[in-house]
Amino acid sequence: MATSQEPDAVLSGGPRDQTPFNAAASALVELEIDGLIHRYIGTHQRRDLDGRSLAVYRYDGAVRKPGHPKGAEPRDGGDRPAPGAPSW
């Protein structure tokens, strides 16, 4: 059984691909990296890592942080899902 300090999920895709973390049953994870908000959405998938079964959070894209200068957005505009991300 995992303790509250042990990772129970892993990020899939995006700038933090393969990063294990403690999700605490969150449906959505947002990370601020270089002025952009990167979103990862929880899935029903599981991935084995170091003998544990971790929930998978799939990359959903990035948006500019409110108030952040436009020159810092990625080439694709930053408000579209990453290639291969589900289109809901």
N, CA and C of each residue as an Amber inpcrd file, in Angstrom:
protein
   264
   0.8400000  -1.1730000   0.0000000   0.0000000   0.0000000   0.0000000
   0.8920000   1.2460000   0.0000000   0.5400000   2.2390000  -0.8210000
   1.3470000   3.4530000  -0.9270000   1.0360000   4.4050000   0.2190000
   2.0810000   5.0620000   0.7050000   1.8620000   6.0910000   1.7150000
   1.5560000   7.4000000   1.0030000   1.1970000   8.4260000   1.7390000
   0.8630000   9.7040000   1.1190000   2.0820000  10.3440000   0.4480000
   3.2760000   9.8960000   0.7680000   4.4860000  10.4540000   0.1760000
   4.9400000   9.7060000  -1.0780000   4.4460000   8.5030000  -1.2840000
   4.8650000   7.7100000  -2.4380000   4.0360000   8.0700000  -3.6630000
   4.6690000   8.0640000  -4.8440000   3.9240000   8.3370000  -6.0680000
   2.8260000   7.2960000  -6.2900000   1.6560000   7.7740000  -6.7210000
   0.5670000   6.8680000  -7.0690000   0.1010000   7.0930000  -8.4990000
   0.8220000   7.9890000  -9.2300000   0.4570000   8.3140000 -10.6100000
   1.7130000   8.6930000 -11.3900000   1.5700000   8.7240000 -12.7290000
   2.6900000   9.0960000 -13.5940000   2.1490000   9.9740000 -14.7240000
   2.9340000  10.9920000 -15.1100000   2.5510000  11.8680000 -16.2120000
   2.9590000  11.2290000 -17.5280000   2.1040000  11.3720000 -18.5370000
   2.3710000  10.7890000 -19.8500000   2.3080000  11.8800000 -20.9130000
   3.4200000  12.0960000 -21.6110000   3.4940000  13.1270000 -22.6430000
   3.9130000  14.4600000 -22.0660000   4.0360000  15.4490000 -22.9320000
   4.3600000  16.7990000 -22.4950000   5.7450000  16.9470000 -21.9140000
   6.0030000  18.1000000 -21.2870000   7.3430000  18.3950000 -20.7960000
   7.7690000  17.5700000 -19.5860000   6.8570000  16.9310000 -18.8950000
   7.2030000  16.1300000 -17.7080000   6.8740000  14.6450000 -17.9160000
   6.9840000  14.1840000 -19.1590000   6.6970000  12.7890000 -19.5000000
   7.4510000  11.8290000 -18.5750000   6.7440000  10.8170000 -18.0950000
   7.2900000   9.7580000 -17.2460000   7.6060000  10.2030000 -15.8190000
   7.1180000  11.3640000 -15.3910000   7.3680000  11.8370000 -14.0320000
   6.3510000  11.2430000 -13.0700000   6.8000000  10.4510000 -12.0930000
   5.8690000   9.9350000 -11.0880000   5.5580000  11.0260000 -10.0550000
   4.3420000  10.9940000  -9.5010000   3.9470000  11.9750000  -8.4980000
   2.7830000  11.4420000  -7.6840000   2.4110000  12.1510000  -6.6400000
   1.2710000  11.7670000  -5.8090000   0.0650000  12.5780000  -6.2700000
  -0.9110000  11.9140000  -6.8720000  -2.0690000  12.5850000  -7.4680000
  -3.1560000  12.9230000  -6.4600000  -3.2200000  12.1870000  -5.3540000
  -4.2620000  12.4070000  -4.3460000  -5.6470000  12.4130000  -4.9800000
  -5.8690000  11.5370000  -5.9430000  -7.1710000  11.3470000  -6.6040000
  -7.6490000  12.5800000  -7.3660000  -6.7550000  13.4420000  -7.8120000
  -7.1270000  14.6170000  -8.5990000  -7.5360000  14.2040000 -10.0100000
  -8.5120000  14.8880000 -10.5820000  -8.9380000  14.6150000 -11.9500000
  -8.0710000  15.3660000 -12.9590000  -7.5110000  16.4970000 -12.5340000
  -6.7270000  17.3570000 -13.4060000  -5.4930000  17.8380000 -12.6520000
  -4.3700000  17.8580000 -13.3570000  -3.1290000  18.3840000 -12.7800000
  -2.6530000  19.5050000 -13.6880000  -2.3650000  20.6640000 -13.1060000
  -1.8280000  21.7910000 -13.8580000  -0.4640000  22.1520000 -13.3020000
   0.5140000  22.2750000 -14.2050000   1.8790000  22.6300000 -13.8190000
   2.2760000  23.9200000 -14.5180000   2.8290000  24.8640000 -13.7840000
   3.3430000  26.0810000 -14.4060000   4.8180000  25.8710000 -14.7190000
   5.1480000  25.9790000 -15.9950000   6.5240000  25.8050000 -16.4570000
   6.8260000  26.9300000 -17.4410000   7.7890000  27.7700000 -17.1270000
   8.2060000  28.8730000 -18.0010000   7.0380000  29.7600000 -18.4250000
   6.1410000  30.0730000 -17.5060000   5.0340000  30.9750000 -17.7990000
   3.8520000  30.3490000 -18.5050000   3.9120000  29.0580000 -18.7830000
   2.7950000  28.3560000 -19.4130000   2.1700000  27.4000000 -18.4060000
   0.8780000  27.2010000 -18.5230000   0.1720000  26.2320000 -17.6880000
   0.0060000  24.9670000 -18.5230000   0.6390000  23.8780000 -18.0940000
   0.5580000  22.5840000 -18.7800000  -0.4600000  21.7280000 -18.0400000
  -1.4170000  21.1610000 -18.7920000  -2.4840000  20.3790000 -18.1710000
  -2.3240000  18.8880000 -18.4660000  -2.5610000  18.1090000 -17.4440000
  -2.5830000  16.6450000 -17.5380000  -3.9220000  16.1790000 -16.9750000
  -4.6030000  15.3050000 -17.7130000  -5.9290000  14.8230000 -17.3140000
  -5.8290000  13.3580000 -16.9040000  -6.4580000  13.0300000 -15.7780000
  -6.4640000  11.6460000 -15.2930000  -7.2120000  10.7280000 -16.2540000
  -6.7040000   9.5170000 -16.4120000  -7.3440000   8.5150000 -17.2730000
  -7.6540000   7.2870000 -16.4240000  -8.2590000   6.2990000 -17.0490000
  -8.5140000   5.0280000 -16.3680000  -7.3770000   4.0390000 -16.6070000
  -6.3370000   4.4880000 -17.3080000  -5.2010000   3.6250000 -17.6050000
  -4.2950000   3.4890000 -16.3890000  -3.5550000   2.3980000 -16.3570000
  -2.5630000   2.1380000 -15.3080000  -1.2400000   1.8030000 -15.9980000
  -0.1330000   2.1060000 -15.3290000   1.1960000   1.7780000 -15.8540000
   2.0280000   1.2310000 -14.7050000   2.7240000   0.1360000 -14.9610000
   3.6030000  -0.4480000 -13.9530000   4.9300000   0.3000000 -13.9450000
   5.3520000   0.7020000 -12.7550000   6.6180000   1.3970000 -12.5980000
   7.2170000   0.9790000 -11.2650000   8.3970000   0.3920000 -11.3120000
   9.0980000  -0.0510000 -10.1000000   8.2350000  -0.9670000  -9.2300000
   7.5140000  -1.8640000  -9.8840000   6.7090000  -2.8420000  -9.1480000
   5.3810000  -2.3180000  -8.6310000   5.0240000  -1.0800000  -8.9650000
   3.7430000  -0.5120000  -8.5340000   2.8940000  -0.1820000  -9.7530000
   1.5930000  -0.2590000  -9.5960000   0.6610000   0.1170000 -10.6470000
   0.2270000   1.5640000 -10.3990000   0.5940000   2.4590000 -11.3230000
   0.3170000   3.8790000 -11.1630000  -0.7570000   4.3500000 -12.1370000
  -1.5910000   5.2770000 -11.6890000  -2.5790000   5.9020000 -12.5620000
  -1.8430000   6.7530000 -13.5960000  -2.3890000   6.8350000 -14.8070000
  -1.7650000   7.6010000 -15.8820000  -2.5240000   8.9110000 -16.0820000
  -1.7780000  10.0290000 -16.1050000  -2.3330000  11.3480000 -16.4090000
  -1.7720000  11.7690000 -17.7610000  -2.6490000  11.9330000 -18.7430000
  -2.2470000  12.2170000 -20.1140000  -2.1640000  13.7210000 -20.3730000
  -1.1270000  14.1400000 -21.1040000  -0.9040000  15.5500000 -21.4390000
  -2.0350000  16.0650000 -22.3220000  -2.5640000  17.2430000 -21.9800000
  -3.6790000  17.8280000 -22.7250000  -3.3060000  19.1530000 -23.3800000
  -2.1050000  19.6230000 -23.2150000  -1.6820000  20.8490000 -23.8650000
  -1.2980000  21.9280000 -22.8690000  -1.0140000  23.1050000 -23.4200000
  -0.5610000  24.2210000 -22.5920000  -1.2660000  25.4960000 -23.0190000
  -1.4480000  26.3790000 -22.0630000  -2.0010000  27.7060000 -22.3280000
  -1.1130000  28.7310000 -21.6370000  -1.1600000  29.9420000 -22.1430000
  -0.4130000  31.0150000 -21.5210000  -1.0060000  31.3300000 -20.1640000
  -0.1740000  31.6040000 -19.2030000  -0.6230000  32.0100000 -17.8810000
  -1.2790000  33.3870000 -18.0230000  -2.4330000  33.6140000 -17.3770000
  -3.0690000  34.9320000 -17.4790000  -2.0870000  36.0390000 -17.1140000
  -2.0250000  37.0640000 -17.9640000  -1.1230000  38.1760000 -17.7120000
   0.2940000  37.9600000 -18.1990000   0.5980000  36.7800000 -18.7280000
   1.9560000  36.5020000 -19.2120000   2.1170000  37.0890000 -20.6100000
   3.2800000  37.6770000 -20.9430000   3.4690000  38.2910000 -22.2570000
   3.3000000  37.2920000 -23.4020000   2.6740000  37.7440000 -24.4810000
   2.4160000  36.8760000 -25.6200000   3.6750000  36.2920000 -26.2360000
   4.7800000  36.9650000 -26.1860000   6.0020000  36.4730000 -26.8080000
   6.5010000  35.1700000 -26.2190000   5.9690000  34.7520000 -25.0890000
   6.4550000  33.5480000 -24.4320000   5.6430000  32.3080000 -24.7810000
   4.6130000  32.4450000 -25.6290000   3.8160000  31.2600000 -25.9400000
   4.5290000  30.3840000 -26.9660000   4.2280000  29.0870000 -26.9750000
   4.8880000  28.1850000 -27.9190000   4.4830000  28.4780000 -29.3560000
   5.2120000  27.9370000 -30.2900000   4.9600000  28.1870000 -31.7130000
   3.5520000  27.8340000 -32.1570000   2.9380000  26.8250000 -31.5590000
   1.6020000  26.4150000 -32.0000000   0.4980000  27.2800000 -31.3940000
   0.8380000  28.3270000 -30.6680000  -0.1470000  29.2050000 -30.0710000
  -0.4450000  28.8540000 -28.6350000  -0.1370000  27.6480000 -28.2180000
  -0.2620000  27.2700000 -26.8270000  -1.6450000  26.9140000 -26.3570000
  -2.6720000  27.0730000 -27.2010000  -4.0090000  26.7760000 -26.7110000
  -4.6420000  25.5980000 -27.4420000  -3.8220000  24.8240000 -28.1120000
  -4.3080000  23.6160000 -28.7650000  -3.7450000  22.3890000 -28.0660000
  -4.5090000  21.2760000 -28.0710000  -3.9760000  20.0550000 -27.4450000
  -2.7100000  19.5930000 -28.1630000  -1.8920000  18.9010000 -27.4400000
  -0.6730000  18.3380000 -28.0070000  -1.0310000  17.2910000 -29.0650000
  -0.1670000  17.0890000 -30.0680000  -0.4210000  16.0500000 -31.0620000
  -0.6360000  14.6980000 -30.3910000  -1.6700000  14.0240000 -30.7940000
  -1.9870000  12.7140000 -30.2400000  -2.8340000  12.7720000 -28.9800000
  -3.0780000  13.9820000 -28.4570000  -3.9290000  14.1080000 -27.2710000
  -5.3770000  13.8950000 -27.6740000  -6.2010000  13.3210000 -26.8060000
  -7.5990000  13.0920000 -27.1730000  -8.3160000  14.4220000 -27.4170000
  -9.1720000  14.4460000 -28.4250000  -9.9670000  15.6590000 -28.6990000
 -11.3690000  15.4200000 -28.1760000 -11.7190000  16.0830000 -27.0950000
 -12.9880000  15.8310000 -26.4240000 -14.0030000  16.7810000 -26.8440000
